Amino acid sequence: MESDYAKQGKTAAVVAYLTLIGTIIAFFMNQEDKNTFAYFHIRQALGINIGFYLLGALVSIFDSWLISSSFYVFIFVIWFYGIITAVKEEQKTVPLVGKQFQQWFSSIK
């Protein structure tokens, strides 16, 4: 039963990880169905996208390829982990910050 429910929200969950615009599109895609699986991944993707822009602004202060590379690797790893769990129809938080994303964006239901 849970797998069928996850399959219904899978499209919105995957779209959510495709940039900030994809997250907004996924949010509106899910307004009618109110699928909690999709909302879980929308919250994760929103956190990753906002984190990308906020951390990117912070990293841009430093003129170091080492810091910039580490930032991009970190963002790519959590983004890839999130999109893979959405494709596999799993509800796993992204490493390190996923639980905070669920708390911070808990109003998205």
Backbone as a ProteinNet text record, in pm:
[ID]
protein_1_A
[PRIMARY]
MESDYAKQGKTAAVVAYLTLIGTIIAFFMNQEDKNTFAYFHIRQALGINIGFYLLGALVSIFDSWLISSSFYVFIFVIWFYGIITAVKEEQKTVPLVGKQFQQWFSSIK
[TERTIARY]
83.2	0	86.6	188.9	276.6	347.4	385.9	454.6	364.4	235.7	142.5	125.4	121.1	107.4	231	348.8	472.8	477.6	428.3	427.9	341.8	232.3	145.1	215.3	304.3	374.3	514.2	554	691.1	727.4	638.1	667.9	695.5	608.7	628.5	756.2	785.9	905.9	1032.3	1036.4	1155.4	1166.3	1055.5	1057	1107	1078.1	1118.2	1269.1	1344.9	1491.4	1551.7	1471.4	1522.2	1516	1610.1	1626.1	1513.6	1524.3	1423.7	1290.5	1295.5	1172	1102.5	1178.1	1120.9	1053.3	1111.2	1050	916	909.3	783.9	680.1	723.1	631.2	579.1	667.2	626.2	526.8	547.9	455.4	314.5	304.9	173.8	116.9	203.4	156.8	88.8	136.9	89.9	-25.2	-69.9	-176.2	-307.6	-337.5	-463.7	-458.9	-349.4	-338.6	-302	-224.3	-175.7	-102.1	-11.3	64.2	179.3	181.2	283.7	423.6	432.1	561.1	620.1	537.8	584.7	622.4	541.3	573.4	704.2	731.9	858.5	974.8	969.9	1078.7	1078.1	963.3	958.5	1030.7	1009	1079.8	1230.3	1271.3	1414.2	1476.1	1409.2	1461.7	1465.3	1363.6	1362.7	1481.5	1509.1	1624.2	1755.8	1769.7	1892.1	1908.2	1800.2	1808.6	1837.3	1770.6	1797.1	1938.7	1979.2	2115.4	2219.5	2190.2	2282.5	2306.8	2199.3	2214.2	2275.1	2235.1	2290.1	2437.1	2468.9	2609.3	2694.1	2633.9	2705.8	2746	2656	2688.5	2801.1	2798.1	2903.4	3037.3	3034.3	3156	3217	3133.8	3185.2	3275	3265.2	3352.1	3497.4	3516.9	3652	3693.6	3816	3867.5	3957.7	3894	3971.4	3900.6	3972.8	3911.6	3883.1	3961.4	3941.3	3807.9	3778.5	3651.8	3535	3549.8	3442.2	3417	3522.2	3507.5	3439.2	3478.3	3416.6	3268.1	3233.5	3093.8	3013.5	3062.9	2990.3	2979.7	3083.6	3078.7	2973.1	2971	2872.6	2729.6	2702.7	2568.4	2531.5	2624.5	2595	2562.7	2637.4	2616.3	2478.4	2439.3	2307.9	2195.2	2217.7	2116.5	2099.5	2209.4	2205.8	2140.6	2175	2115.4	1963.3	1921.7	1779.1	1703.4	1757.8	1687.6	1685.4	1790.6	1792.8	1689.2	1676.5	1575.4	1434.1	1414.2	1282.6	1252.2	1350.3	1330.4	1304	1372.8	1353.9	1227.5	1155.7	1032.8	1058.8	1169.5	1204.9	1193.6	1163.1	1156.1	1273.5	1390.7	1511.5	1557.4	1593.3	1642.6	1784.7	1820.3	1955.6	2053.1	2177.2	2274.7	2300.3	2323.6	2362	2249.3	2175.5	2081.2	1935.6	1909	1774.5	1670.2	1705.5	1610.5	1575.2	1674	1647.1	1554.8	1572.8	1484.4	1340.1	1320	1184.8	1123.3	1204.3	1155	1129.9	1226.4	1215	1098.9	1074.9	970	847.6	824.2	712.3	575.8	571.9	445.2	402.4	492.8	458.6	395.5	263.6	188.9	82.9
-119.6	0	124.5	127.5	243.7	266.5	159.5	172.2	235.6	197	257.8	406.3	439.8	579.4	659.4	599.5	665.7	682	581.8	591.2	707.3	735.4	845.2	979.7	993.7	1119.5	1123.4	1016.2	1004.8	1114	1145.4	1246.1	1381.3	1422	1550.5	1548.3	1434.1	1422.9	1439.4	1377.7	1387.8	1528.1	1583.9	1719.5	1821.5	1799.1	1892.4	1914.5	1814.6	1826.5	1898.2	1931.9	1997.2	2148.1	2204.6	2347.3	2401.2	2525.1	2590.3	2601.5	2623.2	2630.4	2494.3	2387	2253.1	2228.4	2281	2267.2	2338.4	2456.7	2533.1	2460.8	2409.8	2335	2210.9	2138.2	2017.5	2051.8	2165.1	2207.5	2225.8	2294.1	2316	2189	2099.9	1970.8	1889.6	1905.7	1824.6	1889.4	2006.2	2073.9	1996.9	1931.3	1859.6	1725.6	1651.6	1517.8	1519.6	1618.1	1627.6	1499.7	1453.2	1331.5	1362	1295.1	1322.9	1280.1	1176.8	1135.7	1249.1	1308.8	1420	1539.7	1570.4	1683.4	1662.1	1538.7	1508.5	1548.9	1508.6	1539.2	1685.5	1748.8	1892.3	1969.4	1931.9	1997.9	1974.6	1851.3	1820.7	1904	1906.5	1978.5	2128.7	2181.4	2324.4	2359.9	2276.5	2300.1	2294.8	2199	2187.9	2310.3	2351.5	2466	2596.8	2620	2741.7	2737	2620.4	2604.9	2631.6	2588.7	2612.6	2763	2841.3	2985.3	3056.3	3018.8	3083.6	3048	2920.1	2879.9	2930.1	2935.6	2987.9	3133.2	3211.3	3351.7	3361.1	3274.5	3273.3	3228.2	3123.5	3069.9	3169.5	3250.4	3346.3	3452.7	3469	3565.2	3519.5	3389.2	3332.7	3312.4	3342.8	3323.8	3200.9	3085.9	2963.4	2851.8	2787.2	2677.4	2558.8	2542.8	2433	2447.3	2566.3	2591.3	2577.9	2635.4	2627.9	2483.8	2409.3	2269.7	2187.2	2208.3	2135.8	2167.6	2292.4	2334.5	2264	2264.7	2202.3	2050.3	1987.7	1843.4	1812.5	1889.5	1868.1	1883	1990.3	2013.5	1902.6	1864	1759.5	1627.4	1591.9	1465.1	1462.3	1568.1	1564.4	1574.1	1647.8	1654.4	1516.6	1451.4	1320.4	1217.4	1221.4	1130	1151.6	1277.1	1307.8	1260	1285.1	1245.4	1093.1	1025.1	878.7	819.3	874.1	821.4	848.1	958.4	985.4	885.3	855.8	759.9	619.9	585	453.6	447.9	558.5	570	549.1	606.7	597.4	735.5	736.9	861.4	868.4	896.8	909.8	1054.8	1108.9	1246	1250.3	1363.4	1377.9	1386.4	1342.1	1341.8	1480.9	1485.5	1603	1704.1	1742.9	1854.3	1817.9	1697.2	1657.4	1669.8	1632.7	1643.9	1789.9	1877.3	2019.6	2072.9	2028.5	2071.5	2032.8	1911.8	1865.8	1951.1	1994.4	2078.4	2221.2	2278.4	2417.2	2439.8	2343.7	2359	2273.2	2250.5	2165.7	2225.2	2353.6	2416.1	2374.8	2315.2	2266	2128.7	2125.6	2000	1989.8
0	0	0	86.3	93	-40.5	-107.4	-234.7	-340	-342.9	-436.8	-407.4	-279.9	-239.4	-281.3	-264.2	-304.8	-455.8	-529.8	-675.9	-724.5	-653.6	-692.8	-678.3	-580.9	-559.9	-617.5	-685.6	-735.4	-835.8	-928.1	-1029.8	-965.6	-875	-806.8	-723.7	-661.4	-578.7	-662.4	-778.6	-864.4	-924	-968.8	-1027.1	-924.7	-797.7	-692.6	-688.2	-724.5	-718.4	-839.6	-938.3	-1059.2	-1042.9	-977.3	-948.2	-860.3	-821.9	-737.9	-810.9	-939.9	-1019.3	-1019.1	-1027.7	-1020.1	-886.7	-779.6	-647.7	-642.6	-699.5	-703.1	-789	-903.1	-990.6	-918	-849.8	-776.7	-666	-600	-494.9	-552	-665.6	-726.3	-789.3	-836.4	-888.5	-778.6	-657	-546	-468.3	-508.6	-435.2	-435.7	-544.3	-554.7	-480.7	-494.6	-436.1	-288.1	-246.2	-108.2	-65.3	-149.2	-123.8	-27.2	88	188.7	142.7	60.1	4.2	-79.6	-163.6	-247.2	-160.9	-59.4	28.2	103	143.2	208.5	118	-8	-100.7	-143.6	-146.5	-175.8	-65.9	60.4	171.1	161.6	128.6	114	1.3	-113.2	-229.3	-203.7	-136.6	-105.5	-17.6	81.7	168	92.3	3.8	-76.2	-166	-232.5	-323.5	-249.8	-139.1	-61.2	-4.9	44.2	94.9	-11.7	-135.1	-245.2	-263.8	-264.1	-285.5	-165.1	-44.5	74.8	95.3	86	100.9	-15.6	-134.6	-251.3	-231.9	-171.5	-143.8	-41.8	57.3	158.9	99.9	19.1	-41.2	-140.2	-203.9	-303.2	-240.2	-109.5	-40.7	-48.5	-40.7	-44.8	-190.8	-219.1	-354.4	-354.8	-326.2	-315.2	-390.4	-479.5	-554.2	-462.8	-355.5	-261.9	-188.4	-142.8	-73.1	-170.4	-288.8	-388.8	-431.6	-453.2	-494.3	-386.5	-262.6	-151	-141.8	-161.3	-157.8	-266.9	-388.8	-499.5	-482.7	-431.2	-407.4	-301.1	-193.7	-87.1	-140.7	-211.9	-266.3	-364.6	-450.7	-548.5	-479.6	-375.2	-305.4	-240.1	-169.9	-104.7	-207.3	-316.2	-423	-488	-520	-583.9	-491.4	-364.6	-267.3	-261.1	-257.7	-252.1	-374.3	-491.6	-613.8	-628.7	-586.6	-593.3	-498.3	-377.6	-285.2	-337.1	-407	-465.6	-576.7	-659.9	-768.8	-712.8	-603.8	-541.8	-454.8	-447	-367.4	-218.9	-169.7	-28.1	35.9	164.1	238.5	335.1	283.1	365	359.2	474.7	476.6	421	362.7	309.5	427	407.5	517.5	574.9	701.5	780	802.9	701.1	714.2	685.2	647.1	606.9	716.5	839.1	950.3	976.7	965.1	984.1	874.5	751.4	642.6	671.9	725	756.8	867.6	963	1071.9	1024	953.8	910.5	815	727.4	625.9	657.9	785.5	827	790.5	761.2	720.6	579.8	503.8	369.8	385.6	377.8	395.7	289.6
[MASK]
+++++++++++++++++++++++++++++++++++++++++++++++++++++++++++++++++++++++++++++++++++++++++++++++++++++++++++++

